[in-house]
């Protein structure tokens, strides 16, 4: 197993364990009662955003590796940043953010292989062995998530103390991915930029924000949370698929580039939401 594949696994496991540590069971169960809102949220993330990405990569006539990287991020919802970036500090709903942070990674375990078969372009090595892939995601995504929730429920003080070192581990793994690619990552990044890939990423990310806002309902705090939740993607999951199933290094490079683009957009959106929320209060 190559270093960047190991790093991708570390990113995914640390992301999911960190999500579990942030989950409050009481808030989770309370948010799950609003099935209509959750249904809209899941539809926006698992149907609308992948559809937006498919249309965008086709309109921009992107090469296969760049298109695959963008589509992998579009179909990988459920980043743990939702609880912080889409919670009360951004004028959103912490309970709703917790519910989405738990549900979307859990559901994506079974949706990723089937959606990938549908949305990835022909000739993109689209076949993901369903049972082995699901088993891998259960081990690397669902189990760490449940363990994190167990720790949060039984030892909340320990959960709080673990979040900082866990974040450092994830950051180190991300740096390993960047370092391993080295000059090839820079070349790939320039290729992504030259292929209109970055422009396409901005389009997908911005339309994801709009989609979340439109599907969030009448309450502003729900709209804010869903806007961010629909935009931030699971880097660990997308990087794992990119490094495990595609030989072209431009695919994981595109995933990393998309990650940077979404950080830029979400930071601006979160700052705007926070300012408007402060004005409302």
PASEBA-1860 file (N, C-alpha, C; in nm, 3 decimals):
! residues 281
1> XXXXXXXX> 0.085/-0.120/0.000/0.000/0.000/0.000/0.088/0.125/0.000 ~ 0.059/0.217/-0.091/0.142/0.336/-0.107/0.118/0.436/0.006 ~ 0.214/0.527/0.031/0.198/0.625/0.139/0.074/0.711/0.125 ~ 0.043/0.754/0.001/-0.073/0.843/-0.010/-0.205/0.769/0.006 ~ -0.206/0.637/-0.020/-0.326/0.559/0.009/-0.345/0.545/0.161 ~ -0.233/0.522/0.231/-0.240/0.516/0.377/-0.288/0.649/0.434 ~ -0.234/0.758/0.378/-0.275/0.892/0.424/-0.422/0.915/0.398 ~ -0.472/0.869/0.283/-0.615/0.885/0.252/-0.701/0.810/0.354
9> XXXXXXXX> -0.657/0.691/0.393/-0.729/0.613/0.494/-0.728/0.686/0.628 ~ -0.611/0.741/0.665/-0.600/0.815/0.791/-0.694/0.936/0.790 ~ -0.700/1.006/0.677/-0.789/1.122/0.666/-0.934/1.080/0.687 ~ -0.975/0.973/0.620/-1.113/0.928/0.630/-1.147/0.883/0.772 ~ -1.062/0.800/0.831/-1.089/0.750/0.966/-1.091/0.864/1.068 ~ -0.996/0.956/1.058/-0.993/1.067/1.154/-1.112/1.160/1.135 ~ -1.154/1.181/1.010/-1.272/1.263/0.985/-1.396/1.201/1.048 ~ -1.413/1.070/1.028/-1.533/1.004/1.078/-1.531/0.992/1.231
17> XXXXXXXX> -1.416/0.960/1.287/-1.406/0.952/1.433/-1.432/1.090/1.494 ~ -1.376/1.193/1.430/-1.399/1.330/1.477/-1.545/1.370/1.468 ~ -1.614/1.325/1.362/-1.758/1.352/1.350/-1.833/1.289/1.466 ~ -1.801/1.163/1.495/-1.866/1.095/1.606/-1.844/1.165/1.738 ~ -1.724/1.217/1.759/-1.693/1.287/1.884/-1.777/1.413/1.901 ~ -1.821/1.471/1.789/-1.899/1.595/1.794/-2.050/1.570/1.800 ~ -2.091/1.443/1.787/-2.233/1.411/1.783/-2.292/1.407/1.924 ~ -2.399/1.480/1.940/-2.475/1.480/2.065/-2.601/1.397/2.039
25> XXXXXXXX> -2.616/1.286/2.111/-2.725/1.193/2.083/-2.862/1.259/2.101 ~ -2.875/1.344/2.202/-3.004/1.409/2.225/-3.040/1.501/2.109 ~ -2.942/1.580/2.065/-2.967/1.670/1.951/-2.994/1.589/1.823 ~ -2.921/1.479/1.807/-2.939/1.394/1.689/-3.081/1.341/1.682 ~ -3.131/1.283/1.791/-3.266/1.225/1.792/-3.373/1.332/1.773 ~ -3.349/1.450/1.830/-3.446/1.559/1.815/-3.455/1.604/1.669 ~ -3.340/1.614/1.602/-3.339/1.657/1.463/-3.399/1.552/1.371 ~ -3.384/1.425/1.405/-3.435/1.317/1.320/-3.587/1.316/1.314
33> XXXXXXXX> -3.653/1.385/1.405/-3.800/1.386/1.404/-3.857/1.465/1.287 ~ -3.780/1.560/1.235/-3.828/1.639/1.121/-3.792/1.565/0.992 ~ -3.870/1.466/0.957/-3.839/1.380/0.844/-3.848/1.453/0.710 ~ -3.941/1.547/0.700/-3.957/1.621/0.575/-3.832/1.705/0.545 ~ -3.779/1.771/0.646/-3.658/1.851/0.628/-3.539/1.760/0.595 ~ -3.526/1.650/0.667/-3.416/1.557/0.641/-3.427/1.497/0.500 ~ -3.549/1.467/0.458/-3.569/1.413/0.323/-3.522/1.511/0.217 ~ -3.556/1.640/0.236/-3.510/1.742/0.140/-3.358/1.753/0.142
41> XXXXXXXX> -3.301/1.746/0.261/-3.155/1.757/0.273/-3.085/1.642/0.200 ~ -3.135/1.521/0.219/-3.074/1.405/0.154/-3.093/1.411/0.003 ~ -3.211/1.456/-0.041/-3.236/1.468/-0.185/-3.141/1.570/-0.248 ~ -3.122/1.681/-0.178/-3.031/1.785/-0.229/-2.889/1.732/-0.243 ~ -2.844/1.653/-0.145/-2.705/1.607/-0.143/-2.680/1.486/-0.232 ~ -2.775/1.394/-0.238/-2.752/1.269/-0.309/-2.806/1.269/-0.452 ~ -2.888/1.369/-0.485/-2.945/1.374/-0.620/-2.910/1.505/-0.691 ~ -2.946/1.618/-0.631/-2.932/1.746/-0.700/-2.787/1.783/-0.723
49> XXXXXXXX> -2.703/1.777/-0.619/-2.563/1.817/-0.635/-2.488/1.728/-0.734 ~ -2.501/1.594/-0.728/-2.438/1.512/-0.832/-2.487/1.547/-0.972 ~ -2.616/1.577/-0.985/-2.671/1.615/-1.116/-2.609/1.747/-1.163 ~ -2.596/1.843/-1.072/-2.530/1.971/-1.106/-2.388/1.946/-1.154 ~ -2.316/1.859/-1.084/-2.178/1.830/-1.121/-2.169/1.764/-1.258 ~ -2.258/1.671/-1.287/-2.258/1.604/-1.417/-2.280/1.705/-1.529 ~ -2.380/1.790/-1.512/-2.410/1.891/-1.615/-2.293/1.988/-1.631 ~ -2.232/2.028/-1.520/-2.122/2.126/-1.526/-2.000/2.070/-1.597
57> XXXXXXXX> -1.957/1.949/-1.564/-1.837/1.894/-1.627/-1.859/1.873/-1.777 ~ -1.983/1.847/-1.815/-2.013/1.831/-1.957/-2.014/1.965/-2.029 ~ -2.073/2.065/-1.965/-2.077/2.198/-2.026/-1.937/2.257/-2.042 ~ -1.847/2.225/-1.949/-1.711/2.276/-1.955/-1.619/2.186/-2.038 ~ -1.672/2.074/-2.088/-1.595/1.982/-2.174/-1.461/1.944/-2.109 ~ -1.467/1.899/-1.983/-1.346/1.866/-1.909/-1.293/1.730/-1.948 ~ -1.161/1.713/-1.938/-1.100/1.584/-1.961/-1.145/1.484/-1.856 ~ -1.132/1.356/-1.887/-1.184/1.251/-1.799/-1.129/1.257/-1.657
65> XXXXXXXX> -0.996/1.268/-1.635/-0.946/1.268/-1.496/-0.999/1.384/-1.412 ~ -1.005/1.503/-1.471/-1.056/1.620/-1.398/-1.205/1.604/-1.369 ~ -1.278/1.557/-1.469/-1.422/1.534/-1.449/-1.446/1.432/-1.339 ~ -1.367/1.325/-1.337/-1.382/1.222/-1.235/-1.356/1.279/-1.096 ~ -1.250/1.359/-1.080/-1.219/1.417/-0.950/-1.331/1.505/-0.898 ~ -1.388/1.588/-0.986/-1.498/1.675/-0.945/-1.620/1.592/-0.906 ~ -1.651/1.491/-0.987/-1.768/1.408/-0.961/-1.752/1.326/-0.833 ~ -1.632/1.279/-0.804/-1.609/1.204/-0.681/-1.638/1.291/-0.558
73> XXXXXXXX> -1.598/1.416/-0.562/-1.628/1.505/-0.450/-1.777/1.535/-0.443 ~ -1.841/1.551/-0.558/-1.984/1.585/-0.560/-2.070/1.474/-0.502 ~ -2.026/1.347/-0.516/-2.107/1.236/-0.468/-2.062/1.186/-0.330 ~ -1.974/1.262/-0.264/-1.922/1.221/-0.133/-1.960/1.322/-0.026 ~ -2.088/1.325/0.014/-2.130/1.422/0.116/-2.095/1.377/0.256 ~ -2.109/1.470/0.348/-2.098/1.431/0.488/-1.964/1.456/0.553 ~ -1.915/1.579/0.546/-1.790/1.612/0.616/-1.819/1.654/0.759 ~ -1.731/1.619/0.854/-1.755/1.654/0.994/-1.750/1.803/1.022
81> XXXXXXXX> -1.698/1.882/0.927/-1.692/2.026/0.947/-1.831/2.087/0.959 ~ -1.934/2.008/0.922/-2.070/2.061/0.926/-2.106/2.109/1.065 ~ -2.068/2.035/1.167/-2.109/2.069/1.303/-2.051/2.202/1.350 ~ -1.936/2.238/1.298/-1.873/2.365/1.337/-1.907/2.476/1.239 ~ -1.888/2.448/1.108/-1.908/2.552/1.008/-2.055/2.580/0.982 ~ -2.144/2.481/1.010/-2.285/2.502/0.985/-2.370/2.508/1.109 ~ -2.308/2.513/1.225/-2.381/2.515/1.351/-2.418/2.653/1.397 ~ -2.429/2.670/1.528/-2.480/2.795/1.583/-2.388/2.914/1.558
89> XXXXXXXX> -2.257/2.890/1.544/-2.165/3.001/1.520/-2.190/3.067/1.385 ~ -2.248/2.992/1.292/-2.282/3.048/1.161/-2.429/3.087/1.155 ~ -2.493/3.092/1.270/-2.635/3.127/1.272/-2.723/3.012/1.231 ~ -2.669/2.889/1.234/-2.745/2.772/1.192/-2.796/2.692/1.310 ~ -2.836/2.567/1.279/-2.891/2.478/1.381/-2.791/2.368/1.411 ~ -2.742/2.363/1.534/-2.644/2.262/1.571/-2.705/2.121/1.564 ~ -2.830/2.108/1.610/-2.895/1.977/1.606/-2.909/1.924/1.464 ~ -2.950/2.009/1.372/-2.963/1.971/1.232/-2.826/1.936/1.174
97> XXXXXXXX> -2.724/2.013/1.210/-2.589/1.986/1.161/-2.539/1.851/1.212 ~ -2.566/1.820/1.338/-2.526/1.691/1.394/-2.594/1.576/1.320 ~ -2.724/1.591/1.293/-2.798/1.487/1.223/-2.741/1.462/1.084 ~ -2.710/1.570/1.012/-2.655/1.555/0.877/-2.514/1.497/0.882 ~ -2.435/1.537/0.981/-2.299/1.485/0.994/-2.299/1.335/1.019 ~ -2.405/1.285/1.082/-2.415/1.141/1.106/-2.478/1.068/0.988 ~ -2.590/1.120/0.937/-2.667/1.049/0.836/-2.596/1.039/0.701 ~ -2.538/1.149/0.655/-2.484/1.148/0.519/-2.365/1.053/0.502
105> XXXXXXXX> -2.268/1.049/0.593/-2.162/0.949/0.578/-2.215/0.806/0.587 ~ -2.314/0.783/0.675/-2.369/0.649/0.691/-2.439/0.603/0.563 ~ -2.518/0.692/0.504/-2.591/0.656/0.382/-2.497/0.643/0.263 ~ -2.392/0.726/0.258/-2.301/0.724/0.143/-2.226/0.592/0.129 ~ -2.224/0.514/0.236/-2.158/0.383/0.229/-2.219/0.297/0.119 ~ -2.351/0.304/0.106/-2.418/0.222/0.005/-2.448/0.298/-0.124 ~ -2.448/0.431/-0.119/-2.482/0.508/-0.240/-2.363/0.533/-0.332 ~ -2.243/0.544/-0.275/-2.127/0.580/-0.357/-2.106/0.485/-0.474
113> XXXXXXXX> -2.102/0.351/-0.454/-2.076/0.263/-0.569/-2.181/0.275/-0.679 ~ -2.309/0.282/-0.641/-2.414/0.288/-0.743/-2.417/0.424/-0.813 ~ -2.401/0.532/-0.740/-2.401/0.665/-0.802/-2.279/0.681/-0.891 ~ -2.164/0.628/-0.849/-2.043/0.636/-0.931/-2.064/0.568/-1.066 ~ -2.130/0.455/-1.066/-2.157/0.384/-1.191/-2.240/0.470/-1.287 ~ -2.326/0.554/-1.230/-2.418/0.635/-1.312/-2.351/0.763/-1.362 ~ -2.279/0.833/-1.275/-2.235/0.969/-1.308/-2.095/0.977/-1.368 ~ -2.007/0.881/-1.336/-1.871/0.892/-1.389/-1.870/0.868/-1.540
121> XXXXXXXX> -1.786/0.941/-1.614/-1.786/0.930/-1.760/-1.741/0.794/-1.809 ~ -1.782/0.754/-1.929/-1.741/0.625/-1.986/-1.588/0.616/-1.996 ~ -1.537/0.499/-1.967/-1.392/0.478/-1.974/-1.316/0.531/-1.855 ~ -1.387/0.563/-1.747/-1.321/0.620/-1.629/-1.299/0.517/-1.520 ~ -1.289/0.391/-1.556/-1.270/0.284/-1.459/-1.380/0.292/-1.353 ~ -1.505/0.297/-1.401/-1.616/0.328/-1.312/-1.658/0.212/-1.223 ~ -1.613/0.091/-1.250/-1.664/-0.021/-1.172/-1.598/-0.027/-1.035 ~ -1.680/-0.012/-0.933/-1.632/-0.026/-0.796/-1.695/-0.154/-0.740
129> XXXXXXXX> -1.616/-0.256/-0.707/-1.672/-0.380/-0.654/-1.761/-0.351/-0.533 ~ -1.890/-0.377/-0.546/-1.986/-0.327/-0.448/-1.962/-0.382/-0.308 ~ -1.959/-0.514/-0.294/-1.945/-0.572/-0.161/-1.811/-0.538/-0.095 ~ -1.696/-0.556/-0.165/-1.569/-0.518/-0.102/-1.562/-0.370/-0.068 ~ -1.620/-0.286/-0.156/-1.614/-0.143/-0.131/-1.699/-0.104/-0.011 ~ -1.820/-0.160/-0.003/-1.907/-0.131/0.111/-1.843/-0.180/0.241 ~ -1.782/-0.301/0.235/-1.715/-0.354/0.354/-1.602/-0.261/0.398 ~ -1.529/-0.207/0.300/-1.420/-0.115/0.332/-1.474/0.012/0.399
137> XXXXXXXX> -1.584/0.065/0.344/-1.639/0.187/0.401/-1.701/0.164/0.539 ~ -1.759/0.046/0.560/-1.811/0.015/0.693/-1.697/0.017/0.795 ~ -1.584/-0.042/0.756/-1.470/-0.050/0.848/-1.404/0.086/0.868 ~ -1.393/0.164/0.761/-1.317/0.289/0.768/-1.403/0.412/0.794 ~ -1.534/0.400/0.774/-1.620/0.518/0.788/-1.725/0.499/0.897 ~ -1.804/0.393/0.888/-1.913/0.376/0.983/-1.862/0.339/1.123 ~ -1.768/0.246/1.131/-1.718/0.202/1.262/-1.652/0.317/1.338 ~ -1.559/0.395/1.277/-1.503/0.510/1.350/-1.609/0.611/1.392
145> XXXXXXXX> -1.712/0.629/1.307/-1.820/0.722/1.340/-1.894/0.676/1.464 ~ -1.928/0.547/1.470/-2.001/0.493/1.585/-1.915/0.493/1.712 ~ -1.786/0.462/1.695/-1.696/0.465/1.812/-1.686/0.607/1.868 ~ -1.675/0.705/1.778/-1.669/0.844/1.821/-1.796/0.885/1.894 ~ -1.912/0.841/1.844/-2.038/0.872/1.912/-2.044/0.807/2.049 ~ -1.993/0.684/2.060/-1.992/0.614/2.188/-1.905/0.690/2.290 ~ -1.788/0.735/2.245/-1.699/0.811/2.334/-1.765/0.942/2.374 ~ -1.829/1.010/2.277/-1.894/1.137/2.307/-2.006/1.119/2.408
153> XXXXXXXX> -2.079/1.008/2.397/-2.192/0.983/2.486/-2.146/0.941/2.626 ~ -2.045/0.857/2.633/-2.002/0.803/2.762/-1.895/0.887/2.831 ~ -1.812/0.954/2.753/-1.703/1.032/2.812/-1.688/1.165/2.737 ~ -1.783/1.258/2.754/-1.781/1.384/2.679/-1.654/1.466/2.702 ~ -1.599/1.461/2.822/-1.475/1.537/2.848/-1.360/1.481/2.766 ~ -1.350/1.349/2.759/-1.247/1.285/2.677/-1.267/1.318/2.530 ~ -1.393/1.320/2.486/-1.423/1.354/2.346/-1.372/1.493/2.312 ~ -1.392/1.585/2.403/-1.344/1.721/2.381/-1.192/1.729/2.373
161> XXXXXXXX> -1.124/1.652/2.458/-0.978/1.653/2.459/-0.919/1.586/2.335 ~ -0.991/1.490/2.277/-0.938/1.416/2.162/-0.947/1.495/2.032 ~ -1.034/1.595/2.026/-1.059/1.661/1.899/-0.936/1.736/1.846 ~ -0.861/1.801/1.935/-0.744/1.876/1.888/-0.635/1.783/1.833 ~ -0.589/1.680/1.907/-0.488/1.590/1.850/-0.538/1.519/1.725 ~ -0.668/1.489/1.720/-0.723/1.424/1.602/-0.714/1.516/1.481 ~ -0.741/1.644/1.504/-0.727/1.741/1.395/-0.584/1.752/1.346 ~ -0.488/1.743/1.437/-0.347/1.748/1.398/-0.308/1.625/1.316
169> XXXXXXXX> -0.361/1.509/1.354/-0.333/1.386/1.279/-0.389/1.398/1.137 ~ -0.511/1.450/1.125/-0.571/1.466/0.993/-0.492/1.565/0.909 ~ -0.450/1.675/0.970/-0.370/1.774/0.898/-0.239/1.713/0.849 ~ -0.175/1.633/0.934/-0.050/1.567/0.895/-0.073/1.474/0.777 ~ -0.185/1.401/0.778/-0.216/1.310/0.667/-0.239/1.387/0.538 ~ -0.309/1.501/0.547/-0.331/1.584/0.428/-0.197/1.634/0.373 ~ -0.107/1.673/0.463/0.025/1.720/0.418/0.105/1.608/0.353 ~ 0.088/1.485/0.403/0.155/1.370/0.342/0.108/1.351/0.198
177> XXXXXXXX> -0.023/1.366/0.176/-0.076/1.353/0.040/-0.015/1.459/-0.051 ~ -0.011/1.584/-0.003/0.048/1.691/-0.083/0.197/1.665/-0.108 ~ 0.268/1.624/-0.004/0.411/1.602/-0.016/0.443/1.487/-0.111 ~ 0.364/1.380/-0.101/0.392/1.263/-0.184/0.383/1.296/-0.332 ~ 0.283/1.375/-0.369/0.269/1.409/-0.510/0.379/1.503/-0.555 ~ 0.420/1.596/-0.466/0.530/1.685/-0.497/0.511/1.761/-0.627 ~ 0.617/1.758/-0.712/0.609/1.830/-0.840/0.494/1.783/-0.929 ~ 0.462/1.654/-0.921/0.353/1.604/-1.005/0.220/1.665/-0.965
185> XXXXXXXX> 0.204/1.695/-0.834/0.081/1.759/-0.789/0.072/1.901/-0.842 ~ 0.185/1.972/-0.844/0.186/2.108/-0.898/0.150/2.105/-1.046 ~ 0.210/2.012/-1.118/0.179/2.000/-1.261/0.032/1.966/-1.282 ~ -0.016/1.875/-1.198/-0.156/1.835/-1.209/-0.248/1.952/-1.178 ~ -0.210/2.031/-1.075/-0.290/2.148/-1.038/-0.296/2.247/-1.154 ~ -0.181/2.268/-1.220/-0.179/2.357/-1.336/-0.263/2.301/-1.449 ~ -0.264/2.169/-1.461/-0.346/2.106/-1.564/-0.494/2.125/-1.534 ~ -0.529/2.114/-1.406/-0.668/2.136/-1.366/-0.708/2.279/-1.399
193> XXXXXXXX> -0.619/2.374/-1.366/-0.649/2.514/-1.394/-0.660/2.539/-1.543 ~ -0.568/2.482/-1.618/-0.568/2.502/-1.762/-0.684/2.435/-1.833 ~ -0.744/2.336/-1.769/-0.854/2.263/-1.832/-0.990/2.324/-1.800 ~ -0.992/2.443/-1.742/-1.115/2.508/-1.695/-1.175/2.434/-1.577 ~ -1.097/2.343/-1.519/-1.148/2.264/-1.407/-1.181/2.347/-1.285 ~ -1.096/2.445/-1.253/-1.120/2.527/-1.133/-1.247/2.610/-1.150 ~ -1.268/2.663/-1.270/-1.392/2.737/-1.295/-1.513/2.648/-1.276 ~ -1.503/2.524/-1.325/-1.613/2.428/-1.308/-1.636/2.398/-1.160
201> XXXXXXXX> -1.527/2.387/-1.083/-1.539/2.360/-0.940/-1.614/2.473/-0.870 ~ -1.578/2.596/-0.902/-1.645/2.709/-0.841/-1.794/2.709/-0.874 ~ -1.828/2.673/-0.997/-1.969/2.667/-1.036/-2.043/2.563/-0.953 ~ -1.985/2.443/-0.942/-2.049/2.336/-0.865/-2.063/2.375/-0.718 ~ -1.958/2.431/-0.662/-1.959/2.466/-0.519/-2.062/2.576/-0.491 ~ -2.063/2.680/-0.574/-2.158/2.791/-0.553/-2.301/2.742/-0.570 ~ -2.326/2.661/-0.673/-2.462/2.608/-0.693/-2.502/2.513/-0.581 ~ -2.405/2.449/-0.518/-2.434/2.364/-0.402/-2.482/2.450/-0.285
209> XXXXXXXX> -2.419/2.566/-0.266/-2.465/2.659/-0.161/-2.609/2.701/-0.187 ~ -2.637/2.737/-0.312/-2.773/2.781/-0.349/-2.874/2.669/-0.329 ~ -2.834/2.547/-0.368/-2.924/2.432/-0.352/-2.960/2.409/-0.206 ~ -2.860/2.412/-0.120/-2.887/2.394/0.022/-2.979/2.500/0.078 ~ -2.959/2.624/0.033/-3.044/2.734/0.080/-3.189/2.714/0.035 ~ -3.209/2.674/-0.089/-3.344/2.657/-0.142/-3.417/2.539/-0.078 ~ -3.343/2.434/-0.043/-3.405/2.315/0.015/-3.416/2.323/0.167 ~ -3.365/2.429/0.226/-3.361/2.438/0.372/-3.491/2.477/0.438
217> XXXXXXXX> -3.591/2.519/0.358/-3.719/2.553/0.416/-3.729/2.700/0.456 ~ -3.827/2.731/0.537/-3.857/2.871/0.570/-3.768/2.926/0.680 ~ -3.714/2.840/0.766/-3.635/2.888/0.880/-3.492/2.916/0.837 ~ -3.445/3.036/0.869/-3.312/3.078/0.824/-3.200/2.992/0.880 ~ -3.213/2.949/1.006/-3.105/2.870/1.065/-3.090/2.735/0.993 ~ -3.202/2.678/0.948/-3.196/2.553/0.874/-3.136/2.576/0.735 ~ -3.172/2.686/0.674/-3.117/2.719/0.541/-2.965/2.738/0.549 ~ -2.921/2.807/0.651/-2.776/2.829/0.665/-2.703/2.697/0.684
225> XXXXXXXX> -2.756/2.613/0.771/-2.690/2.484/0.797/-2.687/2.398/0.671 ~ -2.801/2.389/0.602/-2.807/2.302/0.485/-2.724/2.359/0.370 ~ -2.713/2.490/0.359/-2.628/2.549/0.255/-2.484/2.502/0.271 ~ -2.434/2.506/0.393/-2.296/2.464/0.418/-2.283/2.312/0.409 ~ -2.383/2.239/0.464/-2.377/2.093/0.462/-2.382/2.039/0.320 ~ -2.452/2.105/0.231/-2.462/2.061/0.092/-2.335/2.095/0.015 ~ -2.256/2.186/0.066/-2.136/2.231/-0.005/-2.011/2.156/0.037 ~ -1.991/2.134/0.166/-1.869/2.068/0.212/-1.877/1.918/0.184
233> XXXXXXXX> -1.769/1.863/0.130/-1.767/1.723/0.091/-1.664/1.646/0.172 ~ -1.679/1.515/0.170/-1.595/1.426/0.250/-1.464/1.400/0.176 ~ -1.363/1.480/0.208/-1.233/1.467/0.142/-1.174/1.327/0.159 ~ -1.185/1.273/0.279/-1.127/1.142/0.305/-1.186/1.034/0.216 ~ -1.318/1.035/0.201/-1.386/0.935/0.118/-1.349/0.950/-0.028 ~ -1.355/1.074/-0.079/-1.322/1.098/-0.220/-1.176/1.066/-0.248 ~ -1.086/1.102/-0.156/-0.944/1.073/-0.175/-0.917/0.923/-0.172 ~ -0.989/0.852/-0.087/-0.972/0.707/-0.080/-1.011/0.641/-0.212
241> XXXXXXXX> -1.125/0.681/-0.267/-1.169/0.625/-0.396/-1.072/0.666/-0.507 ~ -1.028/0.791/-0.505/-0.938/0.840/-0.611/-0.804/0.768/-0.610 ~ -0.750/0.744/-0.491/-0.617/0.680/-0.484/-0.624/0.529/-0.499 ~ -0.740/0.471/-0.467/-0.752/0.325/-0.472/-0.799/0.272/-0.606 ~ -0.872/0.353/-0.682/-0.939/0.302/-0.802/-0.896/0.369/-0.931 ~ -0.809/0.470/-0.923/-0.769/0.541/-1.045/-0.617/0.558/-1.047 ~ -0.557/0.517/-1.157/-0.411/0.522/-1.169/-0.360/0.661/-1.206 ~ -0.444/0.741/-1.270/-0.404/0.875/-1.313/-0.396/0.968/-1.192
249> XXXXXXXX> -0.279/1.026/-1.165/-0.262/1.113/-1.048/-0.340/1.243/-1.059 ~ -0.390/1.273/-1.178/-0.469/1.394/-1.194/-0.603/1.382/-1.121 ~ -0.651/1.259/-1.100/-0.778/1.240/-1.030/-0.767/1.284/-0.883 ~ -0.674/1.228/-0.804/-0.662/1.277/-0.665/-0.618/1.423/-0.657 ~ -0.541/1.470/-0.755/-0.502/1.611/-0.755/-0.625/1.700/-0.772 ~ -0.718/1.656/-0.856/-0.842/1.731/-0.874/-0.925/1.730/-0.746 ~ -0.928/1.617/-0.678/-0.999/1.607/-0.551/-0.943/1.707/-0.450 ~ -0.811/1.713/-0.440/-0.748/1.807/-0.346/-0.776/1.952/-0.386
257> XXXXXXXX> -0.774/1.979/-0.516/-0.802/2.114/-0.563/-0.946/2.154/-0.531 ~ -1.038/2.062/-0.553/-1.179/2.087/-0.520/-1.193/2.117/-0.371 ~ -1.120/2.044/-0.288/-1.122/2.066/-0.144/-1.081/2.208/-0.110 ~ -0.977/2.258/-0.175/-0.932/2.396/-0.150/-1.036/2.497/-0.197 ~ -1.097/2.471/-0.312/-1.200/2.562/-0.364/-1.319/2.569/-0.268 ~ -1.362/2.453/-0.218/-1.477/2.455/-0.128/-1.444/2.525/0.003 ~ -1.319/2.515/0.050/-1.280/2.587/0.172/-1.293/2.737/0.150 ~ -1.246/2.785/0.035/-1.253/2.929/0.005/-1.398/2.976/0.003
265> XXXXXXXX> -1.484/2.904/-0.068/-1.623/2.945/-0.080/-1.696/2.934/0.054 ~ -1.679/2.821/0.123/-1.751/2.801/0.250/-1.707/2.901/0.356 ~ -1.579/2.938/0.356/-1.531/3.038/0.451/-1.603/3.171/0.429 ~ -1.616/3.212/0.302/-1.688/3.336/0.272/-1.835/3.328/0.308 ~ -1.899/3.216/0.276/-2.041/3.197/0.306/-2.064/3.196/0.457 ~ -1.978/3.125/0.528/-1.992/3.117/0.674/-1.976/3.254/0.737 ~ -1.880/3.333/0.688/-1.859/3.467/0.740/-1.983/3.553/0.717 ~ -2.044/3.540/0.599/-2.165/3.617/0.568/-2.280/3.574/0.658
273> XXXXXXXX> -2.298/3.443/0.674/-2.405/3.393/0.761/-2.387/3.441/0.904 ~ -2.264/3.440/0.951/-2.236/3.481/1.089/-2.269/3.629/1.109 ~ -2.231/3.711/1.012/-2.258/3.855/1.022/-2.407/3.883/1.020 ~ -2.479/3.818/0.928/-2.625/3.843/0.920/-2.696/3.788/1.043 ~ -2.648/3.678/1.097/-2.709/3.623/1.219/-2.689/3.719/1.337 ~ -2.571/3.781/1.345/-2.544/3.876/1.452/-2.635/3.999/1.439 ~ -2.661/4.041/1.316/-2.749/4.156/1.293/-2.892/4.123/1.337 ~ -2.937/4.000/1.308/-3.071/3.957/1.343/-3.093/3.957/1.493
281> X> -2.987/3.918/1.569/-2.999/3.913/1.714/-2.981/4.051/1.778
END
